[in-house]
């Protein structure tokens, strides 16, 4: 049995509303990009997917690719203390934890005699969706409502009709997302290495993942987002747009149509995931703090 076939993934995650980041398929896809050796910490009714890099223990799933981390099951305090005893690392660095997931892990390590520091190191941006798009526009206020409508009209004037499409699996939609990403300037363009293209291809084959895009008049994509849906929400994992069309704001226009579509599909939330970029909050998102636990051996229990 491999690390990612462990039955622990069938336990309930301690943190709720974490999208694809509590699923074995995601860990299988992202693990080739992880540094270190993965291992599964398992208790009678608890489970934590971890990896060891030298003398340090981290969650499986690099923080740059995994927006939420969470343990699974009931008694995670006892399990993380047992990991500390059996693995005897020099340090734990456990990142991207919603508060409800951080508490039992910090308590378990502190109870085992470790020196524990918990800090908020990131935020996710979560938009709670109302029942209709008209209600949403009313909630974001007059100024932002005007901006959403103004940018859509400008896109229609400069580019053409707003044609929003959803693509699943491997095909033209995924190809366009990768093409736009590689056209981006600076670090964003450099992000899409062959290894990361393999990651997105692997994810696209899993249930729930999709590419949403705006199709331009020349049948290329003006903007594209790669994301995931479950029973309650949409999770925006990555995005890109055609910089040649930047004056028409295709990325902002696509976000507006994404939110409109998410409401029409009956979702309760639109999760922008990690990052405190201002546009997310102008569009109505709230902050969801993410904690990092850093623990080093202490003086005993």
N, C-alpha and C positions, 0 to 999 in steps of 0.2 A: 504494500500500500504506500503510495507517494504521500508527501506532506499535504498536498491539496485534495487528496481523496478522503481526508479524515472526516469522520462523522460529526465532529465538533461544529462544522459549518451548518449543520441542521439545527443547532441550538439557537435560541433567540439572541440577537445582539443586545448588548447592554445599552448602547446608544441607538435611539430610534431615528428614522428618517435619514439614513445614510446612503440611500441609493444603491449603486452597484458595489459599494466598497465593503460589503459584508458577504460577498459571494465568492465561492471557490473559483469560478470561471475568471473573475477579475484577477485573482492572485496568480492563477496559472499563466495568464497573459502577461502580467507585469513582472513576474519573477525573473525572466531572463535579463532584465535591466537592473536587478537588485545586486548590490555588492554584498558579499558574505554568504554564509550558509543558512538556508531556511530550516526551521524546525517547528514542530507543533507541540505546544505545552498543553497537556490534557489532564483534567481532573475528572472526578466522578460525574460532575454536571457543569463543567466549565472548560473553556478552550480559548487559547490565545495564539494566533499565527505570528511567529517571531523570526528573527534572523540574528546571527552572531557575526560581527565584524571585528576580528581580533579580540580584544578584551571588552568590547561593548556589545550590549544587546539592544536591538531596536525592533520595531514592528516590521513584519514583512510588508513590502510595498513602500517604495521610496516616497518621501514626503512631497517631492516635486510632481509625482504622478498619482498620488493617493490622497484625496481630499479629506477623507474621514478615516480614522482608525477606531476600532472598538474591540474589546474582548467579548466573549460569548458565554451565555449561561449564568449560573447563580453565584457560586462561591469563587469569584475571581481573586479575592483578597488572599485566600489560602493558596491558590494556584501560583500567583506571582511570587509569593514568599517562598514557595517550594522551588521555583525556577532560580531564585536568587541563591538558595542553599545548594542546589544540585549543580548549577552552571558556574557559580562563583565568579561572575564577571567583575571587571573593575568599574563598570558604569552601566546604568540603564539610561537610554534616551528614548522616551516614548512620546511621539508627537501627534498632532492633529486630532486630539481627543476632545469631543464634546464633554461638557462638565460632568454629565452623568456617567460617562465612561472613565473619566480621570479619577473620580473619587475613590472607587474601590481599589484601583491599582496603587494609588498613592498611599491609601490606608494599609494595604497589604505590605508594601515595602517598608513603610514607617514602623509597622508592627513587628517586622522582622529585624528591626534595629538599623535600618539604612537611613542615611541623611537624605531627605527628600525635599526638592524644591519644585513647586508647581507654578508656572507662569502662563499667561495668555500670550502665545507667540504668533497667532494668525487669527483671522476672522473669516467665516463664510458669510455670504450675503444671501438671505432667503426672503423671497417675496411671497407673502400669504395672499392667495388669490380669492377674490370675491366671486359671486355667482355669474356676473356678466362683465363684458368688456367695458360697457358704459359706466358701471360702478367703479371699475378700476381707474378709468380716466378721471372720474370725479375725485377719487381718493388721492391721486398724485398732485392735485391742485392745478390752478389755472395756468401758471407759468409752464410747468412741465407738460401739461396737456397740449398747450399751444405748440411747444417745441416738437412733440411727437407728431402732431399733424403737419406742422410746417416742413419738417424734414421728409415726411412721406410725399408731400406735394412737390418738393424740390427734386426728390428722386424720380418721380413720375415725369417731371418736366425735363430733367437732364438725361435720364436713362430710358425710361419707358414704364410700361405697366408693371405693377408689383406682382410678380408670379412666384409664389411660395410653394415649394415642393418638398416632400419628405421621401427620402430614399433609405432603404434598409439593405443590409448585406453588402457584398462586394460588387462594385460596379461604377458607373459614371459618377454618381454622387460622391462616393468616397474618393475617387480619383480627383475630382474637382476640389474637394476639401484639402487634400494633400498638395495639389498644385498651388492653390492660393496660399497655403501655409509657407511653402518654399519660396514664394514670391515676396514674402514679407521682409521688411528691412531688419537688420540687426539680429539680436538674439532670437526673436520669434522665428525668423526664417531659418536660422541655424539649428533650431530645436528639432526640426523634422529630419532626423538622421534615418538611415536605413533601418536601424534597430527600432526606432520609434514608429516608423511606418509599419513595421511588422506588428508592433503593439496595437495600433489602430486597426489594422487588418484583422487581427485576432479578436479584438473587441467587437468589430462589426459583424462577426459571425455569431455572436452570442445574442440570446433573446433580450430585447429591450433597447438595444443600441440602435441609433439612427443618425442620418445626416439630414439636416434641414438647410435649404438654400434658397436664394433668389436667383432665378434664371434670367439672364440678360437677353436683350433682343438678338444677339449673335449666338445664342444657345450656350454660352459659357455661364459660369456662376459668378455673380457679382459679389456675393458673400455666402459663407457657409458656416454652420455650427455642427459640432459632433457632440451628441448627448445621449442621455439614457432616460427611459421612463419606467416607472413601476405603477402600482395601483393608485398611488396618491400624488405623484409629482413628476416634474421634469427636472433633470439635472444637467446643466450646461458644462460639459467637460472641456471643450476647447473650441476656438473659433478663428476665422480668418476672413479677409475680404480683399478685393482687388484694389490695390492702392492707386491705380490709375483713375478709379472712380471715387476717390476719397471726398471730393467736393460734394458728391451726392449722398454721402453718409450711408452707404449700403449696409454697413454693420449695424447701425442704430435702427435703420428701417427694418432689418430682419429681426432684431430683438423685439421690436414692437409687434410684428406679425407673429413671432413665436409666443409672446405672452397672450395675444389674442387667441391663438390656436390652443394654447394650454387651457385657457378658460373654457373654450368651446368643447374641449375633450374631457372636461369635468375634473381637472386636477385641482388639488388643494394648495399646491405650492409650486413655485418656480425657483429652483435653487441655482444661483449663479456660482456656487461653490467658493473656493478660496479666493481671497483678494478683496481689498478695500477700495477699489477704484470708484471714484465719485459717481460715475454714471449709474452704477448699480443702485445706489441709494437715491439718486434723483428719480429713478424709475420705481421707487417705492419699497425697496428691500430693507430688511432689518438686519442687524448684526447678530451672528451666532458665534460667540467666542470659542476658540479652539485652544486647548491647553497642551503644554509640553511638560512632561515629568522628567527631571534629571535627578538621578539618585546614585549615590556612591556609598560604599560600605561605611557603616558607623561603628559604634562601640558595642554592639550587641543589643539583645532584647532588654 
